[in-house]
């Protein structure tokens, strides 16, 4: 994931109503902040982008709770990228 993925993140969040459960991203500013939180130095998140033609279409991520020595795995896919098995492959 890169800072310049914010536009793709916004498009993904606008692609389907169920994306609202992934966060509150409604503007490009929201998307920019979302990306910045995920990739900030020292962040507890370890995101991997899922891309198609160099466009971010999905994300798999582990959010680490080092104090409890565990993590939370989560993911999302833009509506147009669903059904191809890309999330499954990205988790392997």
C-alpha positions as CSV (number, residue, x, y, z in Angstrom):
1,X,0.0,0.0,0.0
2,X,1.2,3.5,-0.9
3,X,0.2,7.0,-0.2
4,X,-1.0,7.4,-3.8
5,X,-3.5,4.6,-3.3
6,X,-6.0,7.0,-1.7
7,X,-8.1,7.5,-4.8
8,X,-8.4,3.7,-5.3
9,X,-9.3,3.3,-1.7
10,X,-12.1,5.9,-2.1
11,X,-13.4,4.2,-5.2
12,X,-13.4,0.8,-3.4
13,X,-15.3,2.2,-0.4
14,X,-17.9,3.7,-2.8
15,X,-18.2,0.5,-4.8
16,X,-20.7,-1.3,-2.5
17,X,-22.8,-0.5,0.5
18,X,-21.2,-3.3,2.6
19,X,-17.8,-1.5,2.5
20,X,-19.1,0.8,5.2
21,X,-18.3,-1.9,7.8
22,X,-14.7,-1.4,6.9
23,X,-14.5,2.2,8.0
24,X,-15.9,5.6,7.3
25,X,-14.3,6.6,4.0
26,X,-16.5,9.1,2.1
27,X,-14.1,11.7,0.7
28,X,-10.6,11.7,-0.7
29,X,-9.5,13.3,2.5
30,X,-10.9,10.4,4.5
31,X,-9.2,8.0,2.1
32,X,-5.9,9.8,2.5
33,X,-6.1,9.6,6.3
34,X,-7.1,5.9,6.1
35,X,-4.0,5.1,4.0
36,X,-1.8,7.2,6.2
37,X,-2.9,5.4,9.4
38,X,-2.2,2.0,7.8
39,X,1.3,2.8,6.5
40,X,2.6,5.2,9.2
41,X,6.0,4.3,10.5
42,X,5.6,2.2,13.6
43,X,1.9,1.5,12.9
44,X,0.5,-1.6,14.3
45,X,-0.9,-2.5,10.9
46,X,0.8,-4.6,8.2
47,X,-1.2,-4.1,5.0
48,X,-0.7,-5.8,1.7
49,X,-2.4,-4.4,-1.4
50,X,-4.2,-6.5,-3.9
51,X,-3.9,-4.9,-7.3
52,X,-5.2,-5.3,-10.8
53,X,-3.3,-3.4,-13.6
54,X,-1.4,-1.4,-10.9
55,X,-4.7,-0.3,-9.3
56,X,-5.5,-1.1,-5.7
57,X,-8.7,-3.3,-5.7
58,X,-8.3,-4.9,-2.3
59,X,-6.4,-5.2,0.9
60,X,-5.4,-7.9,3.4
61,X,-4.0,-6.7,6.7
62,X,-2.9,-7.9,10.1
63,X,-3.3,-5.4,12.9
64,X,-0.9,-6.4,15.6
65,X,-1.5,-6.1,19.3
66,X,2.1,-6.6,20.6
67,X,1.1,-6.2,24.2
68,X,-1.1,-9.3,24.0
69,X,1.1,-11.0,21.4
70,X,-1.7,-11.5,18.9
71,X,-3.2,-9.9,15.8
72,X,-6.4,-9.4,13.9
73,X,-6.5,-10.4,10.3
74,X,-8.9,-8.5,8.1
75,X,-9.5,-7.8,4.4
76,X,-11.7,-6.0,1.9
77,X,-12.3,-6.1,-1.9
78,X,-13.8,-3.5,-4.2
79,X,-17.0,-4.7,-5.7
80,X,-15.6,-5.1,-9.2
81,X,-12.7,-7.3,-7.9
82,X,-14.9,-9.8,-6.0
83,X,-15.4,-13.3,-7.2
84,X,-12.0,-13.9,-8.7
85,X,-10.4,-15.7,-5.8
86,X,-7.9,-12.9,-5.3
87,X,-8.5,-12.5,-1.6
88,X,-8.0,-16.3,-1.0
89,X,-4.7,-16.2,-2.9
90,X,-3.5,-13.1,-1.1
91,X,-4.0,-14.8,2.2
92,X,-1.8,-17.8,1.4
